[in-house]
Amino acid sequence: MLAEVSLTPAEGKRLIAKAIAHMDLIQAAKEEGILVIATGTTNAYVVEELFGNQISEKGYFTAGVVTDKGLELTEPKIRLDPYVIECKKQ
């Protein structure tokens, strides 16, 4: 049986983030390594999945976004920094 599923952009990004968070390579780095998560709306979901940190305004985790109005820059004052986390076993 075939099925077709349509996801909203947010649902698609969450699904991608869940898959990334469960990758063996990512889990190994989370246990003992360095994780660098660059800014981007999809990556905001990755941060949430990996660390449980809620990023309420995903647009703040970007340098800018492309909308139907064109390019919109995220104001530097409100822009969130990339995540750089050194993980070590305790």
N, CA, C and O atoms as a Tinker XYZ file with bonds, in Angstrom:
   360  protein
     1  N      0.845000   -1.171000    0.000000    73     2
     2  CA     0.000000    0.000000    0.000000    64     1     3
     3  C      0.894000    1.239000    0.000000    63     2     4     5
     4  O      1.879000    1.298000    0.736000    81     3
     5  N      0.558000    2.199000   -0.804000    73     3     6
     6  CA     1.272000    3.460000   -0.859000    64     5     7
     7  C      0.501000    4.516000   -0.075000    63     6     8     9
     8  O     -0.729000    4.504000   -0.018000    81     7
     9  N      1.252000    5.418000    0.520000    73     7    10
    10  CA     0.621000    6.511000    1.247000    64     9    11
    11  C      1.352000    7.802000    0.900000    63    10    12    13
    12  O      2.559000    7.800000    0.656000    81    11
    13  N      0.635000    8.859000    0.884000    73    11    14
    14  CA     1.232000   10.168000    0.644000    64    13    15
    15  C      0.964000   11.032000    1.870000    63    14    16    17
    16  O     -0.157000   11.096000    2.375000    81    15
    17  N      2.007000   11.685000    2.330000    73    15    18
    18  CA     1.888000   12.516000    3.521000    64    17    19
    19  C      2.375000   13.916000    3.186000    63    18    20    21
    20  O      3.428000   14.085000    2.571000    81    19
    21  N      1.628000   14.893000    3.582000    73    19    22
    22  CA     2.047000   16.288000    3.417000    64    21    23
    23  C      2.341000   16.859000    4.791000    63    22    24    25
    24  O      1.541000   16.736000    5.719000    81    23
    25  N      3.502000   17.484000    4.904000    73    23    26
    26  CA     3.890000   18.097000    6.168000    64    25    27
    27  C      4.006000   19.601000    5.990000    63    26    28    29
    28  O      4.324000   20.088000    4.906000    81    27
    29  N      3.749000   20.317000    7.050000    73    27    30
    30  CA     4.006000   21.754000    7.033000    64    29    31
    31  C      5.521000   21.936000    7.090000    63    30    32    33
    32  O      6.235000   21.000000    7.451000    81    31
    33  N      6.024000   23.114000    6.743000    73    31    34
    34  CA     7.466000   23.332000    6.871000    64    33    35
    35  C      7.984000   23.047000    8.285000    63    34    36    37
    36  O      9.042000   22.437000    8.442000    81    35
    37  N      7.256000   23.478000    9.305000    73    35    38
    38  CA     7.682000   23.232000   10.691000    64    37    39
    39  C      7.705000   21.739000   11.004000    63    38    40    41
    40  O      8.629000   21.261000   11.662000    81    39
    41  N      6.707000   21.004000   10.543000    73    39    42
    42  CA     6.675000   19.558000   10.776000    64    41    43
    43  C      7.831000   18.859000   10.059000    63    42    44    45
    44  O      8.436000   17.936000   10.606000    81    43
    45  N      8.136000   19.296000    8.843000    73    43    46
    46  CA     9.250000   18.719000    8.092000    64    45    47
    47  C     10.577000   18.977000    8.782000    63    46    48    49
    48  O     11.425000   18.088000    8.860000    81    47
    49  N     10.762000   20.198000    9.285000    73    47    50
    50  CA    12.000000   20.552000    9.985000    64    49    51
    51  C     12.126000   19.747000   11.275000    63    50    52    53
    52  O     13.224000   19.316000   11.625000    81    51
    53  N     11.025000   19.540000   11.983000    73    51    54
    54  CA    11.045000   18.736000   13.214000    64    53    55
    55  C     11.428000   17.294000   12.889000    63    54    56    57
    56  O     12.209000   16.683000   13.617000    81    55
    57  N     10.891000   16.754000   11.817000    73    55    58
    58  CA    11.210000   15.381000   11.421000    64    57    59
    59  C     12.689000   15.248000   11.062000    63    58    60    61
    60  O     13.335000   14.275000   11.452000    81    59
    61  N     13.223000   16.208000   10.331000    73    59    62
    62  CA    14.657000   16.216000   10.003000    64    61    63
    63  C     15.477000   16.276000   11.285000    63    62    64    65
    64  O     16.457000   15.545000   11.427000    81    63
    65  N     15.085000   17.142000   12.220000    73    63    66
    66  CA    15.814000   17.301000   13.482000    64    65    67
    67  C     15.805000   16.019000   14.296000    63    66    68    69
    68  O     16.825000   15.648000   14.878000    81    67
    69  N     14.666000   15.337000   14.343000    73    67    70
    70  CA    14.587000   14.073000   15.074000    64    69    71
    71  C     15.528000   13.037000   14.465000    63    70    72    73
    72  O     16.189000   12.295000   15.191000    81    71
    73  N     15.589000   12.983000   13.150000    73    71    74
    74  CA    16.475000   12.026000   12.477000    64    73    75
    75  C     17.940000   12.352000   12.766000    63    74    76    77
    76  O     18.731000   11.451000   13.045000    81    75
    77  N     18.302000   13.621000   12.701000    73    75    78
    78  CA    19.681000   14.029000   12.981000    64    77    79
    79  C     20.050000   13.701000   14.421000    63    78    80    81
    80  O     21.139000   13.191000   14.682000    81    79
    81  N     19.157000   13.990000   15.349000    73    79    82
    82  CA    19.432000   13.759000   16.766000    64    81    83
    83  C     19.672000   12.282000   17.080000    63    82    84    85
    84  O     20.356000   11.961000   18.051000    81    83
    85  N     19.119000   11.390000   16.273000    73    83    86
    86  CA    19.276000    9.952000   16.522000    64    85    87
    87  C     20.417000    9.314000   15.732000    63    86    88    89
    88  O     20.648000    8.112000   15.856000    81    87
    89  N     21.124000   10.085000   14.934000    73    87    90
    90  CA    22.246000    9.537000   14.165000    64    89    91
    91  C     23.359000    9.096000   15.109000    63    90    92    93
    92  O     23.652000    9.770000   16.096000    81    91
    93  N     23.981000    7.946000   14.793000    73    91    94
    94  CA    25.057000    7.413000   15.628000    64    93    95
    95  C     26.194000    8.411000   15.792000    63    94    96    97
    96  O     26.716000    8.578000   16.895000    81    95
    97  N     26.581000    9.069000   14.720000    73    95    98
    98  CA    27.673000   10.033000   14.761000    64    97    99
    99  C     27.358000   11.181000   15.723000    63    98   100   101
   100  O     28.222000   11.612000   16.487000    81    99
   101  N     26.137000   11.665000   15.682000    73    99   102
   102  CA    25.723000   12.763000   16.555000    64   101   103
   103  C     25.669000   12.293000   18.004000    63   102   104   105
   104  O     26.107000   13.007000   18.906000    81   103
   105  N     25.136000   11.104000   18.229000    73   103   106
   106  CA    25.070000   10.568000   19.590000    64   105   107
   107  C     26.468000   10.371000   20.171000    63   106   108   109
   108  O     26.692000   10.628000   21.354000    81   107
   109  N     27.412000    9.912000   19.337000    73   107   110
   110  CA    28.792000    9.731000   19.800000    64   109   111
   111  C     29.412000   11.074000   20.171000    63   110   112   113
   112  O     30.089000   11.180000   21.194000    81   111
   113  N     29.189000   12.097000   19.354000    73   111   114
   114  CA    29.719000   13.430000   19.647000    64   113   115
   115  C     29.057000   14.006000   20.893000    63   114   116   117
   116  O     29.695000   14.729000   21.658000    81   115
   117  N     27.793000   13.691000   21.096000    73   115   118
   118  CA    27.084000   14.191000   22.271000    64   117   119
   119  C     27.633000   13.550000   23.546000    63   118   120   121
   120  O     27.652000   14.179000   24.604000    81   119
   121  N     28.075000   12.309000   23.443000    73   119   122
   122  CA    28.646000   11.629000   24.603000    64   121   123
   123  C     30.048000   12.131000   24.917000    63   122   124   125
   124  O     30.377000   12.402000   26.072000    81   123
   125  N     30.856000   12.252000   23.902000    73   123   126
   126  CA    32.224000   12.707000   24.115000    64   125   127
   127  C     32.770000   13.262000   22.809000    63   126   128   129
   128  O     33.340000   12.532000   21.998000    81   127
   129  N     32.590000   14.545000   22.623000    73   127   130
   130  CA    33.054000   15.196000   21.405000    64   129   131
   131  C     32.663000   16.660000   21.427000    63   130   132   133
   132  O     32.337000   17.220000   22.474000    81   131
   133  N     32.701000   17.252000   20.283000    73   131   134
   134  CA    32.319000   18.660000   20.149000    64   133   135
   135  C     31.201000   18.753000   19.118000    63   134   136   137
   136  O     31.310000   18.228000   18.010000    81   135
   137  N     30.145000   19.419000   19.497000    73   135   138
   138  CA    29.031000   19.662000   18.585000    64   137   139
   139  C     29.005000   21.145000   18.243000    63   138   140   141
   140  O     29.011000   21.999000   19.130000    81   139
   141  N     28.976000   21.436000   16.968000    73   139   142
   142  CA    28.824000   22.807000   16.489000    64   141   143
   143  C     27.551000   22.829000   15.653000    63   142   144   145
   144  O     27.448000   22.146000   14.634000    81   143
   145  N     26.600000   23.613000   16.094000    73   143   146
   146  CA    25.327000   23.706000   15.376000    64   145   147
   147  C     25.197000   25.142000   14.885000    63   146   148   149
   148  O     24.943000   26.064000   15.660000    81   147
   149  N     25.376000   25.306000   13.592000    73   147   150
   150  CA    25.280000   26.628000   12.967000    64   149   151
   151  C     23.837000   27.107000   13.003000    63   150   152   153
   152  O     22.909000   26.328000   13.221000    81   151
   153  N     23.669000   28.395000   12.785000    73   151   154
   154  CA    22.329000   28.959000   12.827000    64   153   155
   155  C     21.535000   28.583000   11.585000    63   154   156   157
   156  O     22.090000   28.353000   10.511000    81   155
   157  N     20.255000   28.529000   11.760000    73   155   158
   158  CA    19.316000   28.220000   10.688000    64   157   159
   159  C     18.022000   27.745000   11.314000    63   158   160   161
   160  O     18.029000   27.222000   12.428000    81   159
   161  N     16.922000   27.915000   10.622000    73   159   162
   162  CA    15.637000   27.531000   11.221000    64   161   163
   163  C     15.548000   26.037000   11.467000    63   162   164   165
   164  O     15.047000   25.623000   12.512000    81   163
   165  N     16.016000   25.220000   10.545000    73   163   166
   166  CA    15.995000   23.771000   10.768000    64   165   167
   167  C     16.916000   23.406000   11.921000    63   166   168   169
   168  O     16.589000   22.535000   12.727000    81   167
   169  N     18.070000   24.070000   12.004000    73   167   170
   170  CA    19.010000   23.781000   13.079000    64   169   171
   171  C     18.460000   24.176000   14.447000    63   170   172   173
   172  O     18.869000   23.603000   15.457000    81   171
   173  N     17.555000   25.128000   14.503000    73   171   174
   174  CA    16.900000   25.465000   15.772000    64   173   175
   175  C     16.135000   24.247000   16.295000    63   174   176   177
   176  O     16.129000   23.980000   17.497000    81   175
   177  N     15.503000   23.527000   15.404000    73   175   178
   178  CA    14.800000   22.305000   15.797000    64   177   179
   179  C     15.796000   21.228000   16.246000    63   178   180   181
   180  O     15.504000   20.458000   17.161000    81   179
   181  N     16.965000   21.173000   15.608000    73   179   182
   182  CA    18.001000   20.214000   15.993000    64   181   183
   183  C     18.454000   20.498000   17.426000    63   182   184   185
   184  O     18.600000   19.568000   18.219000    81   183
   185  N     18.676000   21.755000   17.762000    73   183   186
   186  CA    19.056000   22.129000   19.128000    64   185   187
   187  C     17.985000   21.652000   20.110000    63   186   188   189
   188  O     18.300000   21.078000   21.152000    81   187
   189  N     16.744000   21.891000   19.775000    73   187   190
   190  CA    15.651000   21.468000   20.660000    64   189   191
   191  C     15.646000   19.963000   20.863000    63   190   192   193
   192  O     15.474000   19.489000   21.986000    81   191
   193  N     15.831000   19.211000   19.790000    73   191   194
   194  CA    15.809000   17.751000   19.895000    64   193   195
   195  C     17.002000   17.205000   20.678000    63   194   196   197
   196  O     16.861000   16.246000   21.437000    81   195
   197  N     18.168000   17.810000   20.495000    73   195   198
   198  CA    19.374000   17.312000   21.159000    64   197   199
   199  C     19.446000   17.689000   22.634000    63   198   200   201
   200  O     19.879000   16.885000   23.460000    81   199
   201  N     19.027000   18.903000   22.968000    73   199   202
   202  CA    19.267000   19.409000   24.310000    64   201   203
   203  C     18.009000   19.806000   25.075000    63   202   204   205
   204  O     18.086000   20.150000   26.254000    81   203
   205  N     16.863000   19.762000   24.424000    73   203   206
   206  CA    15.628000   20.122000   25.101000    64   205   207
   207  C     15.459000   21.621000   25.306000    63   206   208   209
   208  O     14.511000   22.057000   25.959000    81   207
   209  N     16.378000   22.416000   24.750000    73   207   210
   210  CA    16.262000   23.873000   24.839000    64   209   211
   211  C     15.166000   24.331000   23.883000    63   210   212   213
   212  O     15.230000   24.055000   22.685000    81   211
   213  N     14.182000   25.013000   24.396000    73   211   214
   214  CA    13.111000   25.529000   23.557000    64   213   215
   215  C     13.546000   26.846000   22.937000    63   214   216   217
   216  O     13.894000   27.783000   23.655000    81   215
   217  N     13.531000   26.928000   21.635000    73   215   218
   218  CA    13.817000   28.183000   20.930000    64   217   219
   219  C     12.475000   28.672000   20.401000    63   218   220   221
   220  O     12.010000   28.239000   19.347000    81   219
   221  N     11.865000   29.583000   21.152000    73   219   222
   222  CA    10.496000   29.985000   20.831000    64   221   223
   223  C     10.400000   30.759000   19.519000    63   222   224   225
   224  O      9.414000   30.635000   18.793000    81   223
   225  N     11.415000   31.549000   19.216000    73   223   226
   226  CA    11.405000   32.299000   17.960000    64   225   227
   227  C     12.529000   31.770000   17.075000    63   226   228   229
   228  O     13.671000   32.219000   17.173000    81   227
   229  N     12.197000   30.817000   16.216000    73   227   230
   230  CA    13.206000   30.173000   15.365000    64   229   231
   231  C     13.909000   31.187000   14.455000    63   230   232   233
   232  O     15.060000   30.975000   14.074000    81   231
   233  N     13.241000   32.263000   14.110000    73   231   234
   234  CA    13.827000   33.285000   13.255000    64   233   235
   235  C     15.007000   34.000000   13.893000    63   234   236   237
   236  O     15.835000   34.581000   13.192000    81   235
   237  N     15.090000   33.960000   15.226000    73   235   238
   238  CA    16.231000   34.577000   15.908000    64   237   239
   239  C     17.485000   33.724000   15.786000    63   238   240   241
   240  O     18.587000   34.195000   16.067000    81   239
   241  N     17.322000   32.472000   15.370000    73   239   242
   242  CA    18.459000   31.568000   15.200000    64   241   243
   243  C     18.892000   31.559000   13.735000    63   242   244   245
   244  O     19.331000   30.535000   13.210000    81   243
   245  N     18.764000   32.707000   13.091000    73   243   246
   246  CA    19.157000   32.865000   11.684000    64   245   247
   247  C     19.870000   34.199000   11.494000    63   246   248   249
   248  O     19.750000   35.111000   12.313000    81   247
   249  N     20.606000   34.289000   10.408000    73   247   250
   250  CA    21.162000   35.586000   10.006000    64   249   251
   251  C     20.125000   36.333000    9.176000    63   250   252   253
   252  O     20.159000   37.558000    9.061000    81   251
   253  N     19.221000   35.577000    8.613000    73   251   254
   254  CA    18.157000   36.149000    7.799000    64   253   255
   255  C     17.344000   35.028000    7.187000    63   254   256   257
   256  O     17.743000   33.864000    7.221000    81   255
   257  N     16.224000   35.380000    6.638000    73   255   258
   258  CA    15.347000   34.397000    6.004000    64   257   259
   259  C     14.821000   34.961000    4.685000    63   258   260   261
   260  O     14.770000   36.174000    4.482000    81   259
   261  N     14.439000   34.065000    3.815000    73   259   262
   262  CA    13.807000   34.462000    2.563000    64   261   263
   263  C     12.313000   34.224000    2.722000    63   262   264   265
   264  O     11.881000   33.109000    3.014000    81   263
   265  N     11.539000   35.265000    2.531000    73   263   266
   266  CA    10.088000   35.172000    2.629000    64   265   267
   267  C      9.477000   35.562000    1.289000    63   266   268   269
   268  O     10.188000   35.872000    0.333000    81   267
   269  N      8.161000   35.542000    1.237000    73   267   270
   270  CA     7.497000   35.960000   -0.005000    64   269   271
   271  C      7.729000   37.439000   -0.296000    63   270   272   273
   272  O      7.518000   37.891000   -1.421000    81   271
   273  N      8.165000   38.197000    0.717000    73   271   274
   274  CA     8.481000   39.621000    0.536000    64   273   275
   275  C      9.918000   39.818000    0.077000    63   274   276   277
   276  O     10.293000   40.916000   -0.337000    81   275
   277  N     10.727000   38.760000    0.146000    73   275   278
   278  CA    12.134000   38.864000   -0.224000    64   277   279
   279  C     13.033000   38.525000    0.956000    63   278   280   281
   280  O     12.619000   37.838000    1.890000    81   279
   281  N     14.264000   39.012000    0.904000    73   279   282
   282  CA    15.241000   38.744000    1.953000    64   281   283
   283  C     14.971000   39.626000    3.168000    63   282   284   285
   284  O     14.824000   40.842000    3.048000    81   283
   285  N     14.910000   39.001000    4.324000    73   283   286
   286  CA    14.745000   39.737000    5.574000    64   285   287
   287  C     15.886000   39.355000    6.494000    63   286   288   289
   288  O     16.091000   38.173000    6.772000    81   287
   289  N     16.628000   40.338000    6.966000    73   287   290
   290  CA    17.757000   40.103000    7.858000    64   289   291
   291  C     17.285000   40.091000    9.304000    63   290   292   293
   292  O     16.388000   40.840000    9.692000    81   291
   293  N     17.913000   39.220000   10.095000    73   291   294
   294  CA    17.634000   39.189000   11.525000    64   293   295
   295  C     18.522000   40.233000   12.191000    63   294   296   297
   296  O     19.740000   40.233000   12.015000    81   295
   297  N     17.908000   41.103000   12.942000    73   295   298
   298  CA    18.653000   42.170000   13.600000    64   297   299
   299  C     19.749000   41.578000   14.492000    63   298   300   301
   300  O     19.465000   40.701000   15.308000    81   299
   301  N     20.979000   42.036000   14.353000    73   299   302
   302  CA    22.083000   41.468000   15.143000    64   301   303
   303  C     21.843000   41.480000   16.652000    63   302   304   305
   304  O     22.313000   40.581000   17.350000    81   303
   305  N     21.128000   42.471000   17.169000    73   303   306
   306  CA    20.876000   42.563000   18.613000    64   305   307
   307  C     20.049000   41.390000   19.147000    63   306   308   309
   308  O     20.208000   40.993000   20.301000    81   307
   309  N     19.174000   40.839000   18.316000    73   307   310
   310  CA    18.290000   39.761000   18.776000    64   309   311
   311  C     18.706000   38.390000   18.237000    63   310   312   313
   312  O     18.127000   37.369000   18.608000    81   311
   313  N     19.695000   38.377000   17.375000    73   311   314
   314  CA    20.152000   37.136000   16.745000    64   313   315
   315  C     20.816000   36.226000   17.777000    63   314   316   317
   316  O     21.639000   36.681000   18.571000    81   315
   317  N     20.461000   34.950000   17.766000    73   315   318
   318  CA    21.075000   33.968000   18.658000    64   317   319
   319  C     22.379000   33.461000   18.053000    63   318   320   321
   320  O     22.517000   33.382000   16.833000    81   319
   321  N     23.325000   33.122000   18.908000    73   319   322
   322  CA    24.616000   32.609000   18.450000    64   321   323
   323  C     24.518000   31.124000   18.120000    63   322   324   325
   324  O     23.635000   30.432000   18.626000    81   323
   325  N     25.430000   30.627000   17.265000    73   323   326
   326  CA    25.499000   29.192000   17.028000    64   325   327
   327  C     25.818000   28.466000   18.336000    63   326   328   329
   328  O     26.373000   29.059000   19.261000    81   327
   329  N     25.472000   27.208000   18.405000    73   327   330
   330  CA    25.794000   26.387000   19.572000    64   329   331
   331  C     27.135000   25.700000   19.336000    63   330   332   333
   332  O     27.323000   25.035000   18.317000    81   331
   333  N     28.054000   25.856000   20.263000    73   331   334
   334  CA    29.323000   25.131000   20.255000    64   333   335
   335  C     29.439000   24.502000   21.621000    63   334   336   337
   336  O     29.599000   25.196000   22.625000    81   335
   337  N     29.356000   23.179000   21.658000    73   335   338
   338  CA    29.266000   22.479000   22.930000    64   337   339
   339  C     30.305000   21.346000   22.945000    63   338   340   341
   340  O     30.343000   20.503000   22.049000    81   339
   341  N     31.139000   21.354000   23.986000    73   339   342
   342  CA    32.079000   20.260000   24.186000    64   341   343
   343  C     31.439000   19.306000   25.189000    63   342   344   345
   344  O     31.124000   19.684000   26.317000    81   343
   345  N     31.259000   18.084000   24.759000    73   343   346
   346  CA    30.594000   17.081000   25.587000    64   345   347
   347  C     31.618000   16.073000   26.080000    63   346   348   349
   348  O     32.434000   15.575000   25.304000    81   347
   349  N     31.574000   15.776000   27.368000    73   347   350
   350  CA    32.499000   14.792000   27.945000    64   349   351
   351  C     31.725000   13.857000   28.849000    63   350   352   353
   352  O     30.769000   14.264000   29.510000    81   351
   353  N     32.139000   12.607000   28.877000    73   351   354
   354  CA    31.533000   11.665000   29.793000    64   353   355
   355  C     31.878000   12.079000   31.207000    63   354   356   357
   356  O     32.966000   12.584000   31.479000    81   355
   357  N     30.930000   11.855000   32.102000    73   355   358
   358  CA    31.176000   12.241000   33.491000    64   357   359
   359  C     31.425000   11.037000   34.357000    63   358   360
   360  O     31.651000   11.177000   35.559000    81   359
